[in-house]
Amino acid sequence: MAKKTIDTCSFCGRARNEVALLISGAQGNICNDCVEQAYAIVEETRKKDPAGGFRLKKEDLPTPVEITKFLNQYVIGQDEAKRFLSVSVYNHYKRLLQKKDDNDVEIEKSNIIMVGATGTGKTLLARTIAKMLHVPFTIVDATVLTEAGYVGEDIESILTRLLQVADYDVKAAERGIVFIDEIDKIARKGDNPSITRDVSGEGVQQGLLKLLEGSVVNVPPQGGRKHPDQKMIQVDTKNILFICGGAFDGIEKKIAQRMNTRVVGYSADKSIALNPGNILQYITPNDLKSFGLIPEIIGRLPILTYLNPLDRNALRNILTEPKNSIIKQYQKLFEMDGIRLTFDEAVFEFIVDKAIEYKLGARGLRSIVESIMIDDMYTMPSSPKKELHIDLNYAKEKFAKLEQSKLKSA
């Protein structure tokens, strides 16, 4: 009698009853888990070329219009910033594909700086564009950076994070994109001489110069001070694109002062009509200098753009329209527990009203929704109920309850 065999995966050895799906072939079997792992390996290999780094083909490049269309799915408004960011990233791709020719025309990278109030979408734009890139991408916070030798993170830690994202593939990291958030927090503290060093302000700016302009930097793979004996990795930053973002709180006053000198007096230009609701649209590199960025840094960030303040309509759309809108995220969370979550339209208006009142931009929307939903997120997974509807009175009650508890604890 023939020996009965048990179907098993030829790769991991698990039996058919231990996996969700076992695909049979002429010479063996493969389970669904091994198929997924094999696909991931193939995709990663396809992106990389034999010489190291991520493979880029001209025909695969997303055009600026295509990049903007992708951003529109996740980010509401900010058309000006999207255009600048899309063009900058597209040109970065083309720069990586540039072949040396007899003309010896070398395209220089165009680092970009975005200025906008907190909660207007600077970091969201950077995170979203990372979803469609085929180059390593990382986001770092400038507030933790200090001059070498002081408590905090060295400038080189920026490249350490990029290396980690690229799995320590140096050639891939050397063609990556870095988003430096809170760039305004390293502004020079003042023009007055002091006996103490400005180690987290101008000192950091001076350290960033070599990264932005393009130079070979010795990078500690594990992050510097905790592992002083580690072998350094050399990274050339000339092909790394830097995108910087910051709120620059108070720069509107400096812009207004400068604009007033142009529109008052005998030589005033009467054709200039200022929009006081969005003074950032008139920002120039000189305004960044007066805020505290050194001229050398400004010169290495040639593309300057701004983000519009979020009005009521924008906040309302952000709440429900994007692919990963806040409301859709909460509905997905409840759906995973088999619960259908619905809202009255008036609830959305209430949430927007509170966000405007707190002046936190889009970030305020999430905290308000969280305060309304926290009790239900705690009790509903244990409840037999399969539907949850939030009306205006219920939202007001839950929000007021949480606010009162915060006041009592304070």
PEHUUR-V278096 format. One record per helix or strand of 3 or more residues. SS is the DSSP state (2 for helix, 1 for strand). FROM is the first residue (numbers start at 1). LEN is the number of residues. If there is no record, write none. Layout:
ss & from & len
SS & FROM & LEN
SS & FROM & LEN
This chain:
ss & from & len
2 & 16 & 3
1 & 22 & 3
1 & 29 & 3
2 & 32 & 16
2 & 58 & 3
2 & 64 & 9
2 & 79 & 19
1 & 112 & 4
2 & 122 & 9
1 & 137 & 5
2 & 142 & 3
2 & 157 & 9
2 & 170 & 4
1 & 177 & 5
2 & 183 & 4
2 & 202 & 12
1 & 216 & 5
2 & 225 & 3
1 & 232 & 5
1 & 241 & 6
2 & 251 & 13
2 & 276 & 7
2 & 285 & 7
2 & 295 & 5
1 & 303 & 4
2 & 312 & 9
2 & 326 & 10
1 & 340 & 4
2 & 345 & 14
2 & 362 & 21
1 & 387 & 4
2 & 392 & 18
